[in-house]
Amino acid sequence: MATRRRTPVSTREPAAKSLGARPELFVITGVSGSGKGTVLKALEDLGYYAVDNLPMALLETFAKLVTESASIRRAAIVVDIREGDVISQFPEVYARLRGTLRTCLLFLDAEDDALVRRFSETRRPHPLGHASVLKSVHAERKQLEAIRDMADQVIVTSDLTSAQLRKMIGEAFSATSDASLRISVESFGFRHGVPAESDLVFDVRFLPNPNYVPEFKPFSGKNPRVARYIRGFSQTGEFLKHVNSMLDFLLPHYVAEGKAYLTISFGCTGGRHRSVMMAEDVAHYLQREGYPVRITHRDIDK
C-alpha cells in the first residue's frame, strides 16, 4: 500500500469554516489543454457563478464579493499559467482565502501525448509559446508544482472525453449533495500505470489471478462467478477486513481535518479481475456506511 502525499505550502492556514460543506468557491487550475474550461462550464451548469482567467490581483476581492453578495452564493473561477509570472503568488493568496470561506482547489492534468494531441487538434498555441508544445507543457508543469501540491483533488483527464469529464464533475459536485467526504474508488492495472489522482493505493496482485483460469479469462471482476472465485481464498477475506477496518479509522480523521475528496485505488496486473472485484466490494461497504462513493474501473476493457 502506498499513500500519495499532498503537502500544503508553509503559508497554508486552517480554514475558518469546515470544508466538509459544499464549497463557496471553486478554484480550477492545471496544465493547459487538460479541460479546465470544461470543468468550469460543468460547475456553471450546477449553479456556480463562473469566471474564466480571473486576474490574480482581483482574486481576494472576488472572494470577498462571494461572501458578501446576496446574488452570488457560490462561484467557480479559473486561474492558470495565462497569469504569467504572477502565478507564483497564488499559493500565498490561496492560503489566505481558505481562512475566509469554504474553498476547493481542483488541479487538472493529462498525459503528455494527450495534451500534444489536443493542441494539434485545436491548432491553438500553448500560452507559454515555446518552440514545441511538449517543451511548453514541461515548463508549465514545473511552474505549477507548488499549486498542484496544494490541490484538494487532482483530476487526470487523459482518457476522458469532454462529455465524460462533465458527467464526472456533475456527479461529484452536484449542488444537491452536502456530504462531508466524497470518495472515488477506482480499479486499475499496474501494467497501464498507477492513477496519478490516487490518495491511497492498494496492490492486490498477491491474490490468485483468475486470468489464468480459462473459464474466467473472458470476464471481469464484476462477473459473479469471477468474484466468487476470488472471494474463495482466505487471504481475500482477511485483506478486505483489514482494508475496511483501516478506512473506518482513517475516514473520520480525514473529515475532521477538512478533507473533502478522497480517491482510493486498487491495482492488479491488468486491471480487469482482482482489482475490479476489490474496488466493488470496498465501494459497496463504504456506501453502506453512508459515504457518497463513485466507482470507476479504468482498465476493465483493456
Residue, then its C-alpha position, 0 to 999 in steps of 0.5 A: m500500500a502506498t499513500r500519495r502525499r499532498t503537502p500544503v505550502s508553509t503559508r497554508e492556514p486552517a480554514a475558518k469554516s469546515l470544508g466538509a460543506r459544499p464549497e463557496l468557491f471553486v478554484i480550477t487550475g492545471v496544465s493547459g489543454s487538460g479541460k479546465g474550461t470544461v470543468l468550469k462550464a460543468l460547475e456553471d451548469l450546477g449553479y456556480y457563478a463562473v469566471d474564466n482567467l480571473p486576474m490574480a490581483l482581483l482574486e481576494t476581492f472576488a472572494k470577498l464579493v462571494t461572501e458578501s453578495a446576496s446574488i452570488r452564493r457560490a462561484a467557480i473561477v479559473v486561474d492558470i499559467r495565462e497569469g504569467d509570472v504572477i502565478s507564483q503568488f497564488p499559493e500565498v493568496y490561496a492560503r489566505l482565502r481558505g481562512t475566509l470561506r469554504t474553498c476547493l482547489l481542483f488541479l487538472d492534468a493529462e498525459d503528455d501525448a494527450l495534451v500534444r494531441r489536443f493542441s494539434e487538434t485545436r491548432r491553438p498555441h500553448p500560452l507559454g509559446h515555446a518552440s514545441v508544445l511538449k517543451s511548453v507543457h514541461a515548463e508549465r508543469k514545473q511552474l505549477e508544482a507548488i499549486r498542484d501540491m496544494a490541490d484538494q483533488v487532482i483530476v487526470t483527464s487523459d482518457l476522458t472525453s469532454a462529455q465524460l469529464r462533465k458527467m464526472i464533475g456533475e456527479a461529484f459536485s452536484a449542488t444537491s449533495d452536502a456530504s462531508l467526504r466524497i470518495s472515488v474508488e477506482s480499479f486499475g492495472f499496474r501494467h497501464g500505470v498507477p492513477a496519478e489522482s490516487d490518495l491511497v493505493f492498494d496492490v492486490r496482485f498477491l491474490p490468485n489471478p483468475n486470468y489464468v483460469p480459462e473459464f474466467k479469462p473472458f470476464s471481469g471482476k464484476n462477473p459473479r462467478v469471477a468474484r466468487y472465485i476470488r472471494g474463495f481464498s482466505q487471504t481475500g477475506e482477511f485483506l478486505k477486513h483489514v482494508n475496511s477496518m483501516l478506512d473506518f479509522l482513517l475516514p473520520h480523521y480525514v473529515a475532521e481535518g477538512k478533507a473533502y475528496l478522497t480517491i482510493s485505488f486498487g491495482c492488479t496486473g491488468g486491471r480487469h479481475r482482482s482489482v475490479m472485484m476489490a474496488e466493488d466490494v470496498a465501494h459497496y461497504l463504504q456506501r453502506e456506511g453512508y459515504p457518497v462513493r463513485i466507482t470507476h474501473r479504468d482498465i476493465d476493457k483493456 
